[in-house]
């Protein structure tokens, strides 16, 4: 698979439409300062905590975020989003990384990072890039896209002083495992606001060690629908970045690069199974009947969630194994007069895939 074909597949998996979609995508990059000042004066988000509902992000910004998050490994990284707002939609045109130090569980921007951000924005305006900072992004390596308690506090403060402001979370480890960028966009509710019961949200795998933090703060924010676009103006930069991204992606094996993540997921699933068994045993021993009496309508059982986690892990491993077979066929192709490459027989691949499914 050559670079253009690989990029086309990446755009397809992330639902990035082509430049010939019929919409004038280049118009999204036009920045009207008077229009944005009017929005700042009207402040429609102050009347409706759920005002913003959509995010449209350029493919260039998406790729830069994915590359930055991946470069951090198991450490969280942070950056800023540049763009504008149009009605109930954030338009993210570009992004840039911040020079901050992160840990495996949090990332904090110090005074030097804020100075860097101000200098970067001022420099951009000096070269006819007037768009403002409209949000921030950071990574959650291996534990999904959601806002922790610290993230909620940071976002609440940003929305108080820098509105309109958006929070984006990306998971580079799961991105490597699935091939699709795992990304989420969020806004926090004002302090004291009680959101209406919206029913169960879209399910995502949360490690057992993070479930408590996830559950405690889940009602303090809401997610926005994220779509992507690609214009002719950023196509050249995307080409340059893609050559670097594609080489690193092609040379990396998800099975090897994410082996610690996969091992951790298996251990996490085992802990969840043990916990579910203990809870089920306690309920059955206490009431002598089913254990779903306290469950809300439409809510999944713990065992059902574990089954979904297991199926997702198996699918990622099968995809990683398949990609290795394709790479072996591609790069170990027999040259004229050379011996054929040693590949695992199809039966062995099928047996391994069947074993992971069970």
C-alpha positions in Angstrom: 0.0 0.0 0.0 1.5 3.3 -1.1 1.2 6.6 0.8 -1.8 8.1 -1.2 -3.7 4.8 -0.7 -2.9 4.7 3.0 -4.1 8.3 3.4 -7.3 7.6 1.5 -8.0 4.7 3.9 -7.3 6.9 6.9 -9.7 9.6 5.6 -12.3 6.9 5.0 -12.0 5.4 8.5 -12.3 8.9 10.1 -15.2 10.0 7.8 -13.3 12.9 6.2 -15.1 13.9 3.0 -13.1 14.9 -0.1 -12.7 18.4 -1.4 -15.3 17.6 -4.1 -18.2 17.1 -1.7 -20.1 20.1 -3.1 -19.8 22.4 -0.1 -17.5 25.4 -0.3 -15.1 24.1 2.3 -12.6 26.9 1.7 -15.2 29.4 3.1 -14.8 27.8 6.5 -11.3 29.2 6.7 -12.5 32.8 6.1 -12.3 34.7 9.4 -14.6 37.7 9.9 -13.4 39.7 13.0 -16.5 41.8 13.1 -18.7 38.7 13.0 -16.8 37.1 15.9 -16.9 40.4 17.9 -20.7 40.4 17.5 -20.9 36.8 18.8 -18.8 37.8 21.8 -21.2 40.7 22.5 -24.4 38.6 22.2 -23.1 35.6 24.2 -25.8 33.1 23.2 -24.1 30.4 25.4 -24.9 32.4 28.5 -28.6 31.9 27.9 -28.4 28.2 27.0 -25.8 25.9 28.7 -26.4 23.5 25.9 -26.0 26.1 23.1 -23.0 24.5 21.3 -23.8 21.2 19.8 -21.3 20.5 16.9 -17.6 20.6 16.2 -16.2 20.7 12.6 -12.5 20.1 12.6 -10.1 20.3 9.7 -8.2 17.1 8.7 -5.0 19.0 9.2 -5.8 19.8 12.8 -6.9 16.2 13.4 -3.7 14.8 12.1 -1.5 17.2 14.1 -3.4 16.4 17.3 -3.0 12.6 16.6 0.7 12.9 15.9 1.3 15.1 19.0 -0.7 12.7 21.2 1.2 9.7 19.9 4.6 11.4 20.5 3.8 11.6 24.2 3.6 7.8 24.6 2.0 7.0 28.0 2.3 10.6 29.1 -0.4 13.1 28.6 0.2 16.0 26.3 -1.6 19.3 25.8 -2.2 21.8 23.0 -4.6 24.5 21.8 -7.2 24.8 19.1 -7.6 27.7 16.8 -10.7 28.7 14.9 -14.1 30.4 15.2 -17.7 29.8 16.1 -20.6 29.9 13.7 -24.0 29.7 15.4 -24.0 26.4 17.5 -20.8 25.1 15.9 -17.1 25.3 16.7 -15.0 25.5 13.5 -11.5 24.2 14.4 -9.1 25.3 11.6 -5.7 24.4 13.2 -4.0 23.3 16.4 -0.6 23.8 18.0 1.2 21.9 20.8 2.1 23.5 24.2 5.5 22.9 25.8 4.1 21.4 29.0 5.2 18.5 31.2 2.6 15.8 31.8 2.3 12.6 33.8 0.5 9.3 33.1 -2.7 10.8 34.8 -2.6 14.5 34.3 -1.2 17.5 32.4 -1.0 21.0 33.7 -0.1 24.2 31.8 2.3 26.5 33.7 2.9 30.2 33.3 5.6 29.5 30.6 3.0 27.6 28.5 0.5 30.5 28.7 3.2 32.9 27.6 4.1 30.6 24.7 0.4 30.5 23.7 0.1 34.3 23.7 3.3 34.7 21.7 2.1 32.0 19.2 -1.2 33.7 18.6 0.4 37.2 18.3 2.9 35.8 15.7 0.0 34.2 13.8 -1.8 37.5 13.6 1.3 39.1 12.2 1.2 36.7 9.2 -2.5 37.2 8.5 -3.8 34.4 10.7 -6.3 36.3 12.9 -8.3 33.3 14.2 -8.5 33.1 18.0 -7.9 30.2 20.4 -11.3 28.5 20.8 -10.3 25.5 23.0 -7.7 23.1 24.2 -6.9 19.4 23.7 -5.1 16.8 25.7 -4.5 13.1 25.6 -5.8 10.2 27.7 -3.4 7.4 26.7 -5.3 4.1 26.9 -8.3 5.1 29.0 -10.8 6.7 26.6 -12.2 10.2 25.8 -13.9 11.8 28.8 -13.2 14.6 31.3 -11.8 13.8 34.7 -12.4 16.0 37.8 -9.3 18.1 37.0 -10.3 18.4 33.4 -13.8 19.6 34.4 -12.3 22.2 36.7 -9.9 23.4 34.0 -12.7 23.6 31.4 -15.0 25.4 33.8 -12.4 28.0 34.5 -11.7 28.4 30.7 -15.4 28.8 30.0 -15.6 31.4 32.7 -12.8 33.6 31.4 -12.2 32.7 27.7 -15.6 31.9 26.2 -16.4 30.5 23.8 -14.1 27.5 24.7 -14.0 23.8 23.8 -12.3 20.8 25.4 -11.1 18.0 23.2 -9.7 14.6 24.4 -7.8 12.1 22.2 -6.7 8.6 23.1 -3.5 7.8 21.1 -3.2 4.2 22.3 -6.7 3.2 21.2 -6.1 5.2 18.0 -3.1 2.9 17.2 -5.2 -0.2 18.1 -8.2 0.6 16.0 -6.7 2.7 13.2 -9.4 5.4 13.7 -8.6 8.5 15.8 -10.4 8.1 19.2 -11.5 11.7 19.9 -14.2 13.5 21.9 -15.3 17.1 22.3 -16.9 18.4 25.5 -18.3 21.5 27.2 -19.0 21.8 31.0 -22.2 23.0 32.5 -22.3 26.1 34.7 -21.7 25.5 38.4 -25.0 24.5 40.1 -26.7 23.6 36.8 -28.6 20.3 36.8 -28.8 18.8 33.3 -32.0 16.9 32.3 -31.8 13.1 32.3 -30.6 12.3 28.8 -30.6 8.5 29.4 -27.5 6.3 28.9 -24.7 7.8 26.8 -22.7 6.1 24.1 -20.8 3.2 25.7 -17.0 3.3 26.0 -14.5 1.1 27.7 -13.3 2.7 31.0 -10.5 1.0 33.1 -11.6 -0.1 36.5 -9.2 2.3 38.1 -10.8 5.2 36.3 -14.5 4.3 36.7 -15.0 6.2 39.9 -13.6 9.4 38.6 -15.5 9.0 35.3 -18.8 8.3 37.1 -18.5 11.1 39.7 -18.1 13.9 37.1 -20.1 12.4 34.2 -23.0 14.9 34.7 -20.8 18.0 34.8 -20.3 18.1 31.1 -21.8 17.0 27.8 -20.3 15.8 24.5 -20.5 17.5 21.1 -20.9 15.9 17.7 -17.5 15.9 15.9 -17.1 15.9 12.1 -14.2 16.6 9.9 -13.5 18.5 6.7 -10.7 18.9 4.2 -10.2 21.9 2.0 -7.8 22.6 -0.9 -6.0 25.2 1.2 -4.7 22.7 3.7 -4.2 19.8 1.3 -0.5 20.6 0.7 0.3 20.7 4.5 -1.6 17.5 4.9 0.5 15.9 2.2 3.7 16.9 4.0 2.6 15.8 7.4 1.1 12.6 6.1 4.4 11.4 4.7 5.9 11.5 8.2 2.8 10.1 9.9 2.4 7.2 7.4 6.0 6.1 7.7 5.8 5.9 11.5 2.4 4.2 11.3 3.6 1.7 8.7 6.7 0.8 10.6 4.9 0.3 13.9 3.1 -2.9 14.7 0.0 -2.4 16.9 0.5 -5.8 18.4 4.0 -4.8 19.6 3.5 -1.1 20.2 0.3 -1.7 22.2 1.2 -5.0 24.0 1.3 -3.3 27.4 -2.1 -1.8 26.7 -3.6 -5.1 25.6 -2.2 -6.9 28.6 -3.6 -4.2 30.9 -7.0 -4.5 29.2 -7.0 -8.3 29.8 -6.1 -7.8 33.4 -8.8 -5.1 33.7 -11.5 -7.4 32.2 -10.5 -10.1 34.6 -10.9 -7.7 37.6 -14.3 -6.6 36.3 -15.4 -10.2 35.9 -14.4 -11.0 39.4 -16.2 -7.9 40.7 -19.3 -8.7 38.7 -19.3 -12.3 40.1 -19.0 -11.1 43.6 -21.8 -8.6 43.2 -24.0 -11.2 41.5 -23.3 -13.7 44.2 -24.2 -11.2 46.9 -27.4 -10.2 45.3 -28.5 -13.8 44.6 -27.6 -14.9 48.2 -29.4 -11.9 49.7 -32.6 -11.9 47.6 -32.6 -15.3 46.1 -33.5 -13.9 42.7 -32.2 -11.8 39.7 -29.7 -9.1 40.3 -31.1 -6.5 37.8 -33.9 -5.1 40.0 -32.1 -1.8 40.6 -31.1 -1.3 37.0 -32.7 1.5 35.0 -34.5 0.8 31.7 -32.1 0.7 28.8 -29.0 0.4 31.1 -26.6 -2.4 30.3 -25.7 -5.0 32.9 -22.1 -5.3 34.1 -21.7 -8.6 32.3 -23.0 -7.1 29.1 -20.4 -4.3 29.3 -17.6 -6.8 29.9 -18.7 -8.8 26.9 -18.5 -5.6 24.8 -15.0 -4.8 26.1 -13.9 -8.3 25.3 -15.3 -8.2 21.8 -13.6 -4.9 21.1 -10.2 -6.1 22.4 -10.5 -9.3 20.2 -11.4 -7.2 17.1 -8.4 -4.9 17.7 -6.1 -7.9 18.0 -7.4 -9.5 14.9 -7.0 -6.3 13.0 -3.4 -6.0 14.2 -2.6 -9.6 13.1 -4.2 -9.0 9.7 -2.1 -5.8 9.2 1.0 -7.7 10.0 0.1 -10.4 7.4 -0.5 -7.7 4.8 2.8 -6.0 5.5 4.6 -9.3 5.3 3.1 -9.9 1.9 3.8 -6.3 0.7 7.5 -6.0 1.9 8.6 -9.6 1.7 7.3 -10.1 -1.9 9.5 -12.5 -3.8 12.0 -10.9 -6.2 12.7 -12.7 -9.4 14.8 -15.8 -8.6 14.5 -15.4 -4.9 12.8 -17.9 -2.5 9.2 -17.1 -1.4 8.8 -15.4 2.0 7.9 -17.6 5.0 4.3 -16.6 6.0 2.0 -18.3 8.4 -0.5 -20.5 6.7 -4.1 -19.1 6.4 -5.3 -21.9 8.7 -3.0 -20.6 11.5 -4.2 -17.1 11.1 -7.9 -18.3 11.2 -7.1 -20.4 14.3 -5.5 -17.5 16.1 -8.5 -15.2 15.2 -11.0 -17.8 16.4 -9.1 -18.3 19.7 -9.2 -14.5 20.3 -12.9 -14.4 19.6 -13.5 -17.1 22.3 
